[in-house]
């Protein structure tokens, strides 16, 4: 699965998703980032050292991309690990 594939499938749930030089930025689904201000989007998925990671610059939560995807959509996660 390409990095763009998960983005297209989850864009309705994440909100304010944008491509940035290091990966993608969107509202954090864990801390509700952006509920008070509609312009906030501090959740990131980026690739580093050949692996993908999720990091929220609001609540500080950090997970592997696998764990993040499993939390967001278990069916999509199964397809990703195949």
SVG drawing of the C-alpha trace seen along z (x, -y; Angstrom):
<svg xmlns="http://www.w3.org/2000/svg" viewBox="-16 -29 33 40">
<polyline fill="none" stroke="black" stroke-width="0.4" points="0.0,0.0 1.3,-3.4 1.3,-6.3 -1.3,-8.1 -3.7,-5.1 -4.3,-5.3 -4.8,-9.0 -7.5,-8.7 -9.3,-6.1 -9.1,-7.9 -9.4,-11.6 -13.1,-11.8 -12.2,-10.8 -9.1,-12.8 -10.0,-16.2 -7.9,-19.0 -5.4,-16.6 -2.6,-18.3 0.5,-17.0 3.7,-18.6 7.4,-18.0 7.9,-15.3 4.6,-13.5 1.0,-14.4 -0.5,-16.7 -4.1,-16.4 -6.2,-16.9 -5.2,-14.4 -7.9,-11.8 -6.7,-11.0 -6.8,-14.4 -9.4,-16.1 -6.9,-18.6 -8.7,-21.4 -12.0,-21.3 -11.5,-24.8 -9.8,-26.3 -10.7,-25.0 -7.2,-26.0 -5.3,-23.6 -3.9,-20.4 -1.0,-19.0 -1.1,-15.2 1.6,-14.0 2.4,-10.9 6.0,-10.9 8.6,-8.5 11.9,-8.4 14.7,-5.8 12.6,-3.9 9.6,-3.5 6.4,-5.4 5.3,-7.1 2.4,-9.0 3.1,-11.9 0.8,-14.6 2.5,-17.9 -0.4,-18.8 -0.8,-15.8 2.6,-14.3 1.3,-10.9 3.7,-8.9 3.0,-5.5 4.2,-3.4 2.2,-3.8 1.0,-0.2 -0.5,-1.0 -2.1,-4.2 -3.7,-2.5 -5.0,0.4 -6.6,-2.2 -8.2,-4.1 -9.5,-1.2 -8.9,2.5 -9.9,3.6 -7.5,1.2 -4.8,2.4 -5.3,6.0 -4.8,4.9 -1.8,2.9 0.1,5.8 -0.6,8.3"/>
</svg>
